[in-house]
């Protein structure tokens, strides 16, 4: 015969069970803790100058979001790992945190990101990359989304500039050991004809190269009207300094990798007059009024107040990366990895870097419109007349 429980005990058990159910509902199934984001950046090694700025901006964005109540009702908590500017260390860092995070913001070093992406594919964790290497999104990797404009996007914008300024003969020098530089060269090579540009000289160098006189000699004899250099880190500084005294005879164009004081300071007076592409955030004060300028101004003001100088390109990437991830989590109503991935693929968001419109077939999000072409004047990036004529097109975007 089944024994009956005393009525008082039964009622007590029912109340306790209801209370537990209520707590579970309030906590979204026990999911009310912080949203955990891994941050893998280069804090030491050759790319520490990039990673340090990324981290500062990520910290700033997280502070702002948490101070406003978090995202989807939860605070963001970051776990920081140093990839030491080495791809194997990025892989190691990812493996250390993969089981404890809801998403990862990845390295500014292209080779580190590319080494890590196979693990991202396997683990299916949203990965917001701070490097522009095209291989991350071509072909599309389901959980990988890129923040900086890709190398190919920069290449196309510079070709548009050359077309608009009647440059039809171009020389290119690029670092064969940099995924970013190789992708940029290939992007120019693929689309030059579309913009009426002929590549009359192509010169290769390596990240360890310190002397470029042979490059200048070939450019002088090529008939080029301009010289574009694809490089990151120290080689770009050395190239610029030597270019200033080499008498190469043609204008020098650098890329978004040099769009910060991290290039301007060591290059010094040699950078004066150099043309350089960048995120539009770098020339924020020159933007027409509108949502885009508002986004840039908000970051500039906060970053300047916290760190004492304007945000460089890399800081804008880190800040925009957090904002994109937070918007996706908000849209997904939580940190479920697949739902966040799906939300990213339908995201349309204005950030200091520009307006991102991701889709299932486009995980880069930014168009050439959101890249500026500038000249260095008085140690500052000043938009070219061509860029000024383009800015009105993005005022309402």
Secondary structure, DSSP 8 states (H G I E B T S, - for coil): ------HHHHHHHHHHHHHHHHHHHHTTTT--S-EEEEEEE--SSTTHHHHHHHHHHHHHHHHHHHHTT-BTTB-EEEEEEE-TT-HHHHHHHHHHHTTT-SEEE--SSHHHHHHHHHHHHHHT-EEEE-S--GGGTTTT-TTEEE-S--HHHHHHHHHHHHHHTT--EEEEEEETT-HHHHHHHHHHHHHTGGGT-EEEEEEEE-TT----HHHHHHHHTTT-SEEEEE--THHHHHHHHHHHHHT--SEEEE-GGG-SHHHHHHHGGGGTT-EEEEEGGGGGGGS-SSHHHHHHHHHHHHHHHHHSS---HHHHHHHHHHHHHHHHHHHHTS--HHHHHHHHTT-EEEETTEEEE--SS-SS---GGGEEEEEEETTEEEE-HHHHHHHGGGTT-
